[in-house]
């Protein structure tokens, strides 16, 4: 089995080596064959949009865009008209949205073809995909391990070649961490870069749609089609969207990367540190200059996040009451019991934990001590980054603490699970774009490297990553698991 | 002990926007249940609110009209509580940094004294839907047509000291929002509702007593009854040495009493926090200046102008200006009228008001145009018809498609100003009423009215009354 990049598929389609319909079938059969062991998809029985599926090669496709006929997968947090959108929860097990999320609509309009909806932590709350009502996703590099979360299904699907590219969302690292754990490229754009309209909300001030892909180039191709102001999302920003894919070859010589000393305090394993050192060398060879910097308040990121995100989640998830949609228990005597039962049965444990935490930090008497304090610290973290970006173009750090851990290893220890996002959360708090790209393996498990850029400088991230990927091949490594099953054929 | 009543009002004004405050759904009242709600109003997963700028403009208008400060930066907050007619599980409102703060208006007390009432704040928020508990047995129904309707909540300082003052204040606000055209003020449809915070304190005591909040009162009469009932209730408790419980109470208009709804302990902790889905509202000084310069003439200015420029009696000016639609009707009539505005005003206050009161309609539903009224008065002024005939024509205008002049012509109602014709009738009348004629000639001048009446009768009211009077006196003096 071969993993095709979006770029490769574009060429195959334009050379008429394959039709859009054949591509759809190819990926559908891959999903049917391999997803039983991965559980990356929740919904796959999707009617492909006939307009882009014509087998008649002579017939002009009604839409001629770079994305026409390109298959993709979407995390099950994006509303898809007429297609079940569960958000990984029993609460929305049978929810069929009557509308498309803006990013889905934009991709559809350009002819991209949705393959399926991918598994995820329930309401995107989790870092291992174990909180999904539909069961854990398995990491294609080692099926006993987590693919990360919450966009674990999207990451596993792309890494395993079940989809060439996938949409994810990143609230505290939910794209970057799974990308690192599965050896692929994951971009969280600037807050406001992509519309949140139609993305089931977890923490509104942190949520951002992004991409999990095999390369920076593929990421650029999708981002330029998804991004941009949306009148339906007041927090999306009216900032022009560059044609990222046209500028990937721009010279990066002389760009300055900052290395925050707080990210390199000796707490990473030596093997991971060695990989980072090697990738820094690679970047130096590309003409990048490195500089040590400091982000003094970065240490408060995790506690700040675990006040702000649950607070917003406690309010965002109040609408799941069983009155208009979602899980609704029968034979209920009174209103209180109705609410309690619906939410008790409809939500899983991690979601409830965060709702309760969030309700607590917003309560009278605690608001100032928690929520308000957290907002102030968030400001400080913002300022740290702003100051750092006065002297550097990009900030580099680890994506994760370790490689993918075993399923079951941390699920009963929420604090240790939360610490997983220690390197990724600060970019969400500051609304900054960040990317994770593969930098090598230790004991056959992939590791990622994180780059963070100033607001709306996604191009810098894609530019650097693309040039890195031209001189390295870590991003082309395929999971052993699927290779061996292919060998057995 | 002598107790002083302290009242603060929170008035919810439904803004006259075509669409909801955070969605593009229509705000039309009275449509089939759940047909005026979009996915945003229904709180569907993934949808986001987008602020209706028109609502912001209206709030600014109100703020400027009450001399308040308009915040250059204001913030929407979520007020979190569970209720089936609140789709998102939170109401988008404003908490810290409301759009309007620190205003004032003046009410005129019975003794003529103007009392200043402070307006603490006015903020924008969305309305909830409606729960219907009495229509289906054993089950409640939800109508979300109203969900997301734009509201301006106007909070007064606790500076009202009686039910009477509360009503004066409420009426003043009601008049103001209608003048500003930011609300239809329709109380039956719930466009104008009020919560009253009522407490008592010993006279001359500076510290406020414990208050009870009476929720959702939607008529001037109910607010008066509710406050009066509440004052008596609290007085009774206090005089028996008890203490008032801080609580929310409901006014039962059938029983004429307030009832406890929930105590402070049972009150919701609303967990307000800034809504992350909406950016802070930044209001440019230029926008404020633009709105300020386009503010309409308000009640006091209007009365003043009527009195000073149009020479209308103050009491009449007030009567007309009280209702903006009536004032506009008056001004429209005035546009096509070349006469003494007081005559037009008189007609409005007597004849027009009489029809409105009799048919229980408002001026907008009156089937007679302002232009017709001005035409009618014009015809009185120029002597074409008498005012008695005018009343007759006025009542015909309600049904008729014809204009004033057409009606006069068709029915031959032109006033008789032909001297010969009138003199003939006078002669006939004097011949037929010899006794009254002799009485007049003997010095009993009161019978003149009787004789003139007879002439008017004979001419079906068409004779020019002034001419009849003059000629009658002249003819009699020749006897």
HADDOCK unambig.tbl for C-alpha pairs under 7 A between the chains (distance, minus, plus):
assign (segid A and resid 197 and name CA) (segid B and resid 46 and name CA) 5.86 0.50 0.50
assign (segid A and resid 197 and name CA) (segid B and resid 47 and name CA) 5.57 0.50 0.50
assign (segid A and resid 197 and name CA) (segid B and resid 48 and name CA) 6.09 0.50 0.50
assign (segid A and resid 198 and name CA) (segid B and resid 46 and name CA) 4.02 0.50 0.50
assign (segid A and resid 198 and name CA) (segid B and resid 47 and name CA) 5.48 0.50 0.50
assign (segid A and resid 199 and name CA) (segid B and resid 46 and name CA) 4.64 0.50 0.50
assign (segid A and resid 200 and name CA) (segid B and resid 45 and name CA) 5.25 0.50 0.50
assign (segid A and resid 200 and name CA) (segid B and resid 46 and name CA) 4.00 0.50 0.50
assign (segid A and resid 201 and name CA) (segid B and resid 46 and name CA) 5.75 0.50 0.50
assign (segid A and resid 204 and name CA) (segid B and resid 276 and name CA) 5.77 0.50 0.50
assign (segid A and resid 204 and name CA) (segid B and resid 277 and name CA) 6.31 0.50 0.50
assign (segid A and resid 205 and name CA) (segid B and resid 276 and name CA) 5.41 0.50 0.50
assign (segid A and resid 232 and name CA) (segid B and resid 48 and name CA) 6.75 0.50 0.50
assign (segid A and resid 232 and name CA) (segid B and resid 50 and name CA) 6.42 0.50 0.50
assign (segid A and resid 233 and name CA) (segid B and resid 48 and name CA) 6.15 0.50 0.50
assign (segid A and resid 233 and name CA) (segid B and resid 50 and name CA) 6.89 0.50 0.50
assign (segid A and resid 234 and name CA) (segid B and resid 50 and name CA) 6.01 0.50 0.50
assign (segid A and resid 234 and name CA) (segid B and resid 277 and name CA) 6.82 0.50 0.50
assign (segid A and resid 234 and name CA) (segid B and resid 278 and name CA) 5.96 0.50 0.50
assign (segid A and resid 234 and name CA) (segid B and resid 279 and name CA) 6.66 0.50 0.50
assign (segid A and resid 235 and name CA) (segid B and resid 277 and name CA) 6.47 0.50 0.50
assign (segid A and resid 235 and name CA) (segid B and resid 278 and name CA) 6.63 0.50 0.50
assign (segid A and resid 235 and name CA) (segid B and resid 279 and name CA) 6.48 0.50 0.50
assign (segid A and resid 315 and name CA) (segid B and resid 80 and name CA) 6.78 0.50 0.50
assign (segid A and resid 318 and name CA) (segid B and resid 88 and name CA) 6.25 0.50 0.50
assign (segid A and resid 318 and name CA) (segid B and resid 89 and name CA) 4.75 0.50 0.50
assign (segid A and resid 319 and name CA) (segid B and resid 43 and name CA) 6.55 0.50 0.50
assign (segid A and resid 319 and name CA) (segid B and resid 87 and name CA) 6.06 0.50 0.50
assign (segid A and resid 319 and name CA) (segid B and resid 88 and name CA) 4.32 0.50 0.50
assign (segid A and resid 319 and name CA) (segid B and resid 89 and name CA) 5.03 0.50 0.50
assign (segid A and resid 323 and name CA) (segid B and resid 84 and name CA) 6.61 0.50 0.50
assign (segid A and resid 362 and name CA) (segid B and resid 271 and name CA) 5.15 0.50 0.50
assign (segid A and resid 363 and name CA) (segid B and resid 269 and name CA) 6.66 0.50 0.50
assign (segid A and resid 363 and name CA) (segid B and resid 271 and name CA) 5.29 0.50 0.50
assign (segid A and resid 364 and name CA) (segid B and resid 269 and name CA) 6.71 0.50 0.50
assign (segid A and resid 364 and name CA) (segid B and resid 271 and name CA) 6.68 0.50 0.50
